[in-house]
Amino acid sequence: SICFSANAQYTLNGNTSNMYIDGTSSLHDWTETVEQMSGSLSVDLADNAISKVKMLSVSIPVKGIKSGKSGMDKNTYVALKYEEFPTIKFALKSYAKDENSLILTGNLTISGTTKSVKIKSNYEVKPNTLEIEGKHTFKMTEFGVEPPTAMMGTIKTGDEITIRFNLVFDK
C-alpha cells in the first residue's frame, strides 16, 4: 500500500486555543487563563494522522496570563520576573507517538530557566486545523520561581502547578 505523506505547516490560533494554569494556595485553589499565545507547527501527515513532527514551538507573553484579579496578576508577573523575562517558551526536541497521542519532549523556558519536559498529549487532525490537547504538572521552584504569596505572606501558593491546554493550529 502506498502511504501518501504531505507536509503541513500550521500557525497557532491564539483566539481559539485554550490554556489554563491550575494551582493551590493556603486559602483556595486557583486558575489563571493564558489569554495570549503564539506558535507554529510543522508536521508530515499521512491518512489524517501525524507521521512525523518536524517542529513545534509555543510562546506565551507573561502579561497574557490573567486570573481575573489584578493583585494576583501582579504577584504572578513579579514572581515570573516579567520585566527581565517577558516570554515563556516551549520548543520541541523530540517526540514519540501512539495512535492519536504524542509524547512531546522539549525545552520549557520560564523566567530565564530552561528545563527539558515530557508532555503527554492527544491530537486530532481536522480539515483546516490540527488540535493538540494535554496537561503537564511541575513545580515552580524547578524553574527558580518563588511561589507567590499574598496578604503580607499570609496566603501562600503551592509549589506544584498544572498547565492544561488545547492548542488549535490553523493551516
C-alpha positions as CSV (number, residue, x, y, z in Angstrom):
1,S,0.0,0.0,0.0
2,I,1.2,3.5,-0.8
3,C,1.3,5.8,2.1
4,F,0.8,9.4,0.9
5,S,2.6,11.8,3.2
6,A,2.2,15.5,2.9
7,N,4.0,18.3,4.8
8,A,1.7,20.6,6.6
9,Q,2.6,24.0,8.2
10,Y,0.4,25.4,10.9
11,T,0.1,28.6,12.9
12,L,-1.2,28.6,16.5
13,N,-4.5,30.4,16.7
14,G,-4.4,32.4,20.0
15,N,-8.1,33.1,19.8
16,T,-9.4,29.6,19.5
17,S,-6.7,27.9,21.6
18,N,-7.2,27.5,25.4
19,M,-4.6,27.3,28.1
20,Y,-5.1,27.3,31.9
21,I,-2.7,27.2,34.8
22,D,-4.2,25.5,37.9
23,G,-2.7,25.8,41.3
24,T,-3.4,25.7,45.0
25,S,-2.9,28.1,47.9
26,S,-3.4,28.0,51.7
27,L,-6.7,29.8,51.0
28,H,-8.2,28.2,47.9
29,D,-7.4,26.6,44.6
30,W,-6.9,29.0,41.7
31,T,-6.9,29.0,37.9
32,E,-5.2,31.5,35.6
33,T,-6.1,31.8,31.9
34,V,-3.5,32.3,29.3
35,E,-5.1,34.9,27.0
36,Q,-2.3,35.4,24.5
37,M,0.0,32.9,22.8
38,S,1.6,32.3,19.5
39,G,3.4,29.4,17.9
40,S,4.0,27.2,14.9
41,L,3.9,23.6,14.0
42,S,5.3,21.6,11.1
43,V,4.3,18.0,10.6
44,D,4.1,15.3,8.0
45,L,0.6,13.9,7.7
46,A,-0.5,10.5,6.3
47,D,-4.1,9.2,6.3
48,N,-5.2,12.0,8.6
49,A,-2.6,11.2,11.2
50,I,0.7,12.7,12.1
51,S,3.6,10.6,10.7
52,K,6.3,13.0,11.8
53,V,6.5,16.1,13.9
54,K,9.2,18.4,12.4
55,M,8.8,21.5,14.5
56,L,6.7,22.8,17.3
57,S,7.1,26.0,19.2
58,V,4.8,27.9,21.5
59,S,5.4,31.3,23.0
60,I,3.4,32.9,25.9
61,P,3.8,36.6,26.9
62,V,3.8,36.6,30.7
63,K,1.5,39.6,30.7
64,G,-1.0,37.5,28.8
65,I,-1.6,35.4,31.9
66,K,-4.8,36.6,33.7
67,S,-6.5,35.5,36.9
68,G,-9.4,38.0,36.9
69,K,-7.8,39.6,40.0
70,S,-5.3,42.4,39.4
71,G,-3.5,41.8,42.7
72,M,-2.9,38.1,41.8
73,D,-1.8,39.1,38.3
74,K,0.8,41.5,39.7
75,N,2.1,38.9,42.1
76,T,2.3,36.4,39.2
77,Y,4.2,38.8,36.9
78,V,6.7,39.7,39.7
79,A,7.2,36.0,40.6
80,L,7.9,35.3,36.9
81,K,10.3,38.3,36.7
82,Y,8.4,39.5,33.6
83,E,10.4,42.7,33.0
84,E,13.6,40.6,32.6
85,F,11.9,37.6,31.0
86,P,8.7,38.7,29.3
87,T,8.1,35.4,27.5
88,I,7.5,31.7,28.4
89,K,8.6,29.4,25.6
90,F,8.4,25.8,24.6
91,A,10.5,24.3,21.8
92,L,10.1,20.7,20.8
93,K,13.3,18.5,20.8
94,S,11.8,15.0,20.2
95,Y,8.6,13.1,20.3
96,A,7.1,9.6,20.5
97,K,3.7,8.7,19.1
98,D,0.9,6.2,19.5
99,E,-2.5,6.1,17.8
100,N,-3.7,9.7,18.5
101,S,-1.3,10.5,21.3
102,L,2.0,12.3,21.3
103,I,4.6,12.4,24.0
104,L,6.4,15.7,23.3
105,T,9.8,16.3,24.8
106,G,11.1,19.8,24.6
107,N,12.7,22.7,26.3
108,L,10.4,24.8,28.5
109,T,11.8,28.2,29.4
110,I,10.3,30.1,32.3
111,S,11.9,33.1,34.0
112,G,15.2,32.5,32.1
113,T,15.5,28.9,33.3
114,T,15.3,26.2,30.6
115,K,14.4,22.6,31.5
116,S,13.6,19.5,29.5
117,V,10.0,18.4,30.0
118,K,7.9,15.5,28.7
119,I,4.3,16.3,27.9
120,K,1.7,13.7,27.1
121,S,-0.9,14.9,24.7
122,N,-3.7,13.8,22.3
123,Y,-4.2,15.2,18.9
124,E,-6.8,15.4,16.2
125,V,-6.4,16.3,12.5
126,K,-9.3,18.3,11.1
127,P,-9.7,19.6,7.5
128,N,-8.0,23.0,8.2
129,T,-6.8,22.7,11.7
130,L,-4.8,20.4,14.0
131,E,-5.6,20.3,17.7
132,I,-3.2,19.2,20.4
133,E,-4.6,18.8,24.0
134,G,-3.0,17.7,27.2
135,K,-1.6,18.8,30.5
136,H,1.6,19.0,32.4
137,T,2.3,19.2,36.1
138,F,5.5,20.6,37.6
139,K,6.9,22.6,40.5
140,M,7.6,26.3,40.0
141,T,10.8,26.1,42.1
142,E,12.2,23.8,39.4
143,F,12.4,26.9,37.2
144,G,13.7,29.1,40.1
145,V,10.3,30.7,40.5
146,E,9.4,31.5,44.1
147,P,5.7,30.6,44.6
148,P,3.9,33.9,45.0
149,T,2.4,35.0,48.4
150,A,-0.3,37.5,49.1
151,M,-1.7,39.5,52.0
152,M,1.7,40.1,53.6
153,G,2.7,36.4,53.2
154,T,-0.4,35.0,55.0
155,I,-1.6,33.4,51.7
156,K,0.9,31.0,50.3
157,T,0.8,29.4,46.9
158,G,1.5,25.7,46.5
159,D,4.7,24.9,44.5
160,E,3.0,22.5,42.2
161,I,1.0,23.8,39.2
162,T,-0.7,22.1,36.2
163,I,-0.9,23.6,32.8
164,R,-3.9,22.4,30.8
165,F,-4.0,23.2,27.1
166,N,-6.0,22.7,23.9
167,L,-3.9,24.2,21.1
168,V,-5.6,24.9,17.8
169,F,-3.2,25.2,14.9
170,D,-4.6,26.7,11.6
171,K,-3.2,25.7,8.2
